[in-house]
Amino acid sequence: MEQNLNLYHVFYEVANCHNFSIAAKKMYISQPAISKSISKLEENLHTVLFHRSSKGVTLTHEGELLYRYVEQALFSLRSGEEQLKASASSKVCQLSIGVSTTLCKYVLLPVLKDFMAQTPNIKITISCQPTLDTILALQKGSIDIGLVGLPSMIEEPKSSLITYLPLKSIEDIFVATGSYLAPFLGKYKTNLYKKEEFFKEASFIMLNKENISRQHTDLFLAENHLDLQNIIEVNNMDLSIEFAKAGLGIACVISDFIKEDLKNGTLRELKLGHRIPKRQIGLAYPAKSAHLEAIDMLIQYCQNFY
């Protein structure tokens, strides 16, 4: 394997550039040297890594498999170099976190307040993005750790490169103002969920379909044969909550985030016959790689906090 290390670097650059000539210019070596390195690696591994054409190169199935492992290995090496550099220069460590806007506000922010005060040597960068984008960023190595939510039917992200550590359970519920629900209760009395006409007339405020929370709720609705006819789509849960408070419809939100609104009567829960199954919020981080010390510190702090 030792003789292949430089070849793997060449392979990685060619895969990213999709072209031998461009990779050669990027690495400041000749194109014949690039071609020879790839041929040598294919010979050593007894497989073809690239489809070659006049327009460039694309990875074969075997090439795609190798690329994932090479990418993770190079990410580990870069992380090790960064950790050494941070250790050598004033002990400052960089930590990049991926998290959705909603989880950042309600789950991560309470933790970071004390964590950052107790670890001033850790400089934190936050990337606010959907959970699926956070998992992708972890796989690519562009962030160090993520705080994500997963549906109950998924035990962990579908990647052997990612470790998922549950922190707390959450529950999705439907809520609206009393004034919005009143006309429907007056017309259909109790158990609105049993009235097909109610689901045709009421407006439901939902996150977009790419969102993990929406996918989880849609599965529950399908299993219980509940068909929402009028849907207002928004891109974050804070908007869902505000739209519901404004009397624009019935919003699907995480119960923990509206405890005060339920307590003071600003919002009321709409019962749908069955509870939406609970799911987990947790930390996701690269598996089988050397962790930054800051990652381990954040993991331990979050576990103690929750």
C-alpha positions in Angstrom: 0.0 0.0 0.0 2.9 2.4 0.8 3.9 2.6 -2.9 0.3 3.6 -3.8 0.0 6.7 -1.5 1.2 9.2 -4.2 -0.9 7.4 -6.8 -4.0 7.8 -4.7 -3.4 11.6 -4.6 -3.1 11.6 -8.4 -6.3 9.5 -8.6 -8.2 11.9 -6.3 -7.3 15.0 -8.4 -8.1 13.3 -11.7 -11.5 12.2 -10.3 -12.3 15.7 -9.2 -11.0 17.4 -12.5 -12.5 14.7 -14.8 -9.6 15.4 -17.1 -5.9 14.3 -17.1 -4.6 17.6 -18.5 -6.4 19.8 -16.0 -5.2 17.5 -13.1 -1.7 17.7 -14.5 -1.7 21.5 -14.5 -3.2 21.6 -11.0 -0.5 19.3 -9.6 2.3 20.9 -11.7 3.3 17.7 -13.3 3.1 16.5 -16.9 0.1 14.8 -18.4 2.1 11.6 -19.3 3.1 11.4 -15.7 -0.6 11.6 -14.7 -1.5 8.9 -17.2 1.3 6.7 -16.1 0.3 7.0 -12.4 -3.3 6.1 -13.1 -2.2 3.1 -15.2 0.1 2.0 -12.5 -2.6 2.3 -9.8 -5.1 0.3 -12.0 -2.4 -2.3 -12.5 -1.7 -2.6 -8.8 -5.4 -2.9 -8.0 -6.2 -5.2 -10.9 -9.2 -3.0 -12.0 -10.2 -0.1 -14.3 -10.9 3.1 -12.3 -11.9 5.5 -15.1 -14.0 5.5 -18.3 -11.9 7.4 -20.8 -13.3 9.4 -23.7 -12.3 12.4 -25.9 -14.3 14.7 -23.5 -12.4 13.5 -20.4 -12.8 10.7 -17.8 -15.5 9.5 -15.4 -15.2 7.0 -12.6 -16.2 3.4 -13.0 -18.2 1.7 -10.3 -14.9 0.4 -8.8 -13.5 3.9 -9.1 -16.4 5.5 -7.2 -15.9 2.9 -4.4 -12.2 3.7 -4.1 -12.9 7.5 -4.4 -15.0 7.4 -1.2 -12.3 5.8 0.8 -9.5 8.0 -0.6 -11.5 11.1 0.1 -12.0 10.1 3.7 -8.4 9.2 4.1 -7.2 12.6 2.7 -9.8 14.3 5.0 -8.2 12.5 8.0 -4.8 13.5 7.0 -5.8 17.2 6.6 -7.6 17.0 9.9 -4.4 15.7 11.5 -2.3 18.4 9.9 -4.7 21.1 11.1 -4.7 19.7 14.6 -0.9 19.7 14.7 -0.8 23.3 13.4 -3.4 24.4 15.9 -1.5 22.8 18.7 1.7 24.5 17.6 0.2 27.9 17.3 -1.4 29.3 20.5 -3.4 26.1 21.1 -6.4 27.5 19.0 -8.5 24.7 17.4 -11.0 25.1 14.6 -14.4 23.3 14.8 -17.0 23.5 12.0 -20.5 22.5 12.8 -23.4 21.8 10.4 -26.9 22.2 11.7 -30.4 23.3 10.5 -31.6 26.8 11.5 -34.3 25.3 13.8 -32.0 22.9 15.6 -29.3 25.6 15.9 -31.7 28.0 17.7 -33.5 25.5 20.0 -30.9 22.8 20.6 -27.4 23.8 19.7 -27.4 27.4 21.0 -28.2 26.6 24.6 -25.2 24.2 24.6 -22.8 26.6 22.9 -23.4 29.4 25.4 -21.5 27.5 28.2 -19.3 25.3 25.9 -17.7 28.3 24.3 -17.2 30.1 27.6 -15.4 27.0 29.0 -13.3 26.4 25.9 -12.1 29.8 24.6 -9.3 28.0 22.7 -11.9 26.5 20.3 -13.0 28.7 17.4 -16.4 27.5 16.1 -17.9 28.0 12.6 -21.6 27.3 12.0 -23.0 26.2 8.7 -26.8 26.4 8.8 -28.3 23.9 6.3 -30.8 21.0 6.1 -29.9 17.7 7.7 -29.4 15.9 4.4 -26.9 18.6 3.4 -25.1 18.3 6.7 -24.7 14.5 6.2 -23.4 15.2 2.7 -20.9 17.8 4.0 -19.7 15.3 6.6 -19.1 12.7 3.8 -17.2 15.3 1.8 -15.2 16.4 4.8 -16.2 20.1 4.5 -17.4 20.1 8.2 -16.3 18.4 11.3 -19.5 17.5 13.1 -23.3 17.9 12.6 -26.4 18.2 14.8 -29.1 16.5 12.9 -32.6 15.1 13.3 -33.7 11.7 12.0 -37.1 10.0 11.5 -37.7 7.2 13.9 -37.7 4.6 11.2 -34.0 5.4 10.3 -31.5 4.3 12.9 -28.6 6.1 11.5 -27.5 7.9 8.3 -27.0 5.5 5.4 -23.3 5.7 5.3 -20.6 3.6 6.9 -18.5 6.8 7.0 -20.8 8.5 9.5 -21.4 7.8 13.2 -24.7 8.9 14.7 -25.0 9.6 18.4 -28.5 10.2 19.8 -28.9 13.0 22.3 -32.7 13.4 22.9 -36.1 12.4 21.7 -38.5 14.9 20.0 -42.1 14.7 18.9 -43.9 16.4 16.0 -47.4 17.7 16.6 -50.0 19.7 14.8 -51.0 23.1 16.3 -53.2 26.1 15.5 -54.8 29.0 17.3 -58.1 28.5 19.0 -59.7 31.1 16.7 -58.6 29.2 13.6 -59.9 25.8 14.9 -63.2 27.3 16.3 -65.2 27.3 13.0 -64.2 23.7 12.2 -65.1 22.6 15.7 -68.4 24.4 15.5 -69.2 22.7 12.1 -67.8 19.2 12.7 -67.8 19.1 16.6 -65.1 16.9 18.1 -62.7 14.4 16.4 -61.9 16.6 13.4 -59.5 14.0 12.1 -62.4 11.7 11.4 -64.0 14.2 9.0 -62.7 14.0 5.4 -64.3 17.4 4.7 -62.1 19.0 7.4 -58.9 18.0 5.5 -60.3 19.4 2.3 -61.1 22.8 3.9 -58.3 23.4 6.4 -54.9 24.8 5.5 -51.8 23.0 6.8 -48.4 24.7 7.2 -45.7 22.2 6.4 -41.9 22.3 5.8 -40.8 21.6 2.3 -40.6 18.0 1.1 -36.8 17.8 1.2 -36.9 18.3 5.0 -36.4 15.3 7.3 -39.3 16.5 9.6 -41.7 16.7 6.6 -40.7 13.2 5.3 -41.3 11.8 8.8 -44.8 13.5 9.0 -45.8 12.5 5.5 -45.1 8.8 6.3 -47.3 9.1 9.4 -50.1 10.8 7.4 -49.9 8.1 4.7 -50.0 5.3 7.2 -53.2 6.8 8.8 -54.8 7.6 5.4 -54.9 11.3 6.2 -54.8 13.4 3.0 -54.0 17.1 3.4 -55.5 19.1 0.5 -54.3 22.6 1.2 -50.6 22.9 2.1 -48.6 26.1 2.7 -44.9 25.1 2.4 -42.3 27.0 4.3 -38.5 26.4 4.6 -38.0 26.5 8.4 -39.9 25.7 11.5 -39.8 29.2 13.0 -41.9 30.3 10.0 -44.3 27.5 10.6 -44.8 28.6 14.2 -45.3 32.2 13.3 -47.7 31.4 10.5 -49.8 29.3 12.9 -49.8 32.1 15.5 -51.0 34.5 12.8 -54.0 32.2 12.3 -53.0 31.2 8.8 -53.5 27.5 9.3 -52.5 24.3 11.2 -48.7 23.9 11.5 -46.7 20.7 12.1 -44.0 21.6 14.6 -41.7 20.0 17.3 -43.5 20.1 20.6 -40.4 21.1 22.6 -40.1 24.3 20.7 -43.6 25.6 21.5 -44.0 24.6 25.2 -44.7 28.2 26.3 -47.2 28.8 23.5 -49.1 25.7 24.5 -49.0 26.6 28.1 -50.3 30.1 27.7 -52.9 29.1 25.1 -51.5 30.9 22.2 -51.5 27.6 20.3 -53.6 24.5 20.7 -52.7 21.0 19.7 -54.9 19.3 17.1 -55.3 15.6 17.9 -55.2 13.3 14.9 -56.2 10.0 16.6 -52.7 8.7 16.9 -49.4 10.3 18.0 -46.7 10.9 15.4 -43.9 8.5 16.4 -41.1 10.2 18.3 -37.7 10.5 16.6 -34.1 11.4 17.7 -31.9 14.4 17.5 -28.2 13.7 17.7 -24.6 14.3 16.7 -23.2 13.0 13.4 -19.5 12.9 12.8 -17.0 11.0 10.6 -16.4 7.4 11.6 -13.0 5.6 11.4 -11.0 8.8 11.5 -8.8 10.6 13.9 -11.1 13.1 15.7 -10.1 16.6 16.5 -9.9 17.0 20.3 -12.6 19.7 20.0 -15.1 17.1 18.5 -14.6 14.8 21.5 -15.1 17.8 23.9 -18.3 18.9 22.2 -19.7 15.3 22.2 -19.0 14.9 25.9 -20.5 18.3 26.7 -23.6 17.7 24.7 -24.1 14.3 26.4 -23.8 15.9 29.8 -26.2 18.7 28.8 -28.9 16.5 27.5 
